[in-house]
Amino acid sequence: MRLAAPRMPADRCVRYGDGMASYRKQVILSTAVLGASAIGAVGLVRRAMRWGSTADEQTMHLPGDAYLENGPEARTVMTRAISISAPREVVWPWLAQLGRGAGWYSHDRLDNGGKASARHIVSWIPPPRLGDAAAIGWLRHLEPGRALTWWLPGEEAFGTTMRMVVDIRLDPEGAGSRLVIRISGDATGTVGTFILHAFEAVDSIMTIRQLQGIKSRAEAYGTRANDPAAPETGERDQFQLYETIWSSGERAGVAGRENAALWRQDAEAAGVVSR
């Protein structure tokens, strides 16, 4: 005797079909949400790349603009700015020691090994001079009281070589100051564009915080020569993890951390400092 195959009740078939339709709707909705999130994230990064800056500041000429001429097509330019309620003579000392032993005034846990960036003008850091080397390259252009340009001539990572320029410009604005930081870069290789996009996202977080850190220090502390909460110990790595080499050859930070020695060699090859 042949038995007929059991049949699923019609009402259950309808419910199963409804479940598949609901699943497809969820997949479509999730895909749309992820796509919108990705687009939104890109939009946020694009806005962060010009955070605080005006159209004129985004297009104005800065010394470092020429350093990347005739380079790879993969390129990025990020111009950010902030107004500071302190005159230039108060703001400049904070810029002069930035990355040269005083830390980066940004997210210290991320870019300074957890060391707290200085909240005073550090006594043993000399005035900036051409050829000073730090994690962000060597000092290629200097206008005391107004501008610094750091040049990173080429760093290899993940199959690409990336060059970078950091232009720092300080102008008067009423009784206060206007600070503009432009970071430009290019990269070679097939992954160059991807590396630059990743850099844009990370740098947006760090540089915006840095601008805010400079502003808060200048407005709250002026040019104070000591910090009661963190007195100077005399240790040259008290406020900064990454090594810096001043044009004189003296050093601060932890020896060998990052590539200051490499950028020093490039400055020597350019004839800016002696070997």
Secondary structure as the mmCIF struct_conf table of DSSP 4:
data_model
#
loop_
_struct_conf.conf_type_id
_struct_conf.id
_struct_conf.beg_label_comp_id
_struct_conf.beg_label_asym_id
_struct_conf.beg_label_seq_id
_struct_conf.end_label_comp_id
_struct_conf.end_label_asym_id
_struct_conf.end_label_seq_id
HELX_LH_PP_P HELX_LH_PP_P1 ARG A 2 PRO A 6
HELX_RH_AL_P HELX_RH_AL_P1 ALA A 10 ALA A 48
TURN_TY1_P TURN_TY1_P1 MET A 49 GLY A 52
HELX_RH_AL_P HELX_RH_AL_P2 ALA A 55 THR A 59
BEND BEND1 MET A 60 MET A 60
HELX_RH_3T_P HELX_RH_3T_P1 PRO A 63 LEU A 68
TURN_TY1_P TURN_TY1_P2 GLU A 69 ASN A 70
BEND BEND2 GLU A 73 GLU A 73
STRN STRN1 ARG A 75 ILE A 84
BEND BEND3 SER A 85 ALA A 86
HELX_RH_AL_P HELX_RH_AL_P3 ARG A 88 ALA A 96
TURN_TY1_P TURN_TY1_P3 GLN A 97 GLY A 101
BEND BEND4 ALA A 102 ALA A 102
BEND BEND5 TYR A 105 SER A 106
HELX_RH_AL_P HELX_RH_AL_P4 ASP A 108 ASP A 111
BEND BEND6 ASN A 112 ASN A 112
TURN_TY1_P TURN_TY1_P4 GLY A 113 GLY A 114
HELX_LH_PP_P HELX_LH_PP_P2 LYS A 115 ALA A 118
BEND BEND7 ARG A 119 HIS A 120
TURN_TY1_P TURN_TY1_P5 SER A 123 TRP A 124
HELX_LH_PP_P HELX_LH_PP_P3 ILE A 125 PRO A 128
TURN_TY1_P TURN_TY1_P6 LEU A 130 GLY A 131
STRN STRN2 ALA A 133 ALA A 134
TURN_TY1_P TURN_TY1_P7 ALA A 135 ILE A 136
STRN STRN3 GLY A 137 GLU A 143
TURN_TY1_P TURN_TY1_P8 PRO A 144 ARG A 146
STRN STRN4 ALA A 147 ALA A 157
TURN_TY1_P TURN_TY1_P9 PHE A 158 GLY A 159
STRN STRN5 THR A 160 GLU A 173
TURN_TY1_P TURN_TY1_P10 GLY A 174 ALA A 175
STRN STRN6 GLY A 176 ALA A 187
BEND BEND8 GLY A 189 GLY A 189
TURN_TY1_P TURN_TY1_P11 THR A 190 VAL A 191
HELX_RH_AL_P HELX_RH_AL_P5 GLY A 192 TYR A 221
TURN_TY1_P TURN_TY1_P12 GLY A 222 THR A 223
BEND BEND9 ALA A 225 ALA A 225
TURN_TY1_P TURN_TY1_P13 PRO A 228 ALA A 229
BEND BEND10 ALA A 230 ALA A 230
BEND BEND11 GLY A 234 GLY A 234
TURN_TY1_P TURN_TY1_P14 ARG A 236 ASP A 237
BEND BEND12 GLN A 238 PHE A 239
BEND BEND13 LEU A 241 LEU A 241
STRN STRN7 TYR A 242 TYR A 242
STRN STRN8 THR A 244 ILE A 245
TURN_TY1_P TURN_TY1_P15 SER A 247 SER A 248
BEND BEND14 GLY A 249 GLY A 249
STRN STRN9 ARG A 251 ALA A 252
BEND BEND15 GLY A 253 GLY A 253
STRN STRN10 VAL A 254 VAL A 254
TURN_TY1_P TURN_TY1_P16 ALA A 255 GLY A 256
BEND BEND16 ARG A 257 ASN A 259
HELX_RH_AL_P HELX_RH_AL_P6 ALA A 260 ALA A 269
TURN_TY1_P TURN_TY1_P17 ALA A 270 GLY A 271
BEND BEND17 VAL A 272 VAL A 273
#
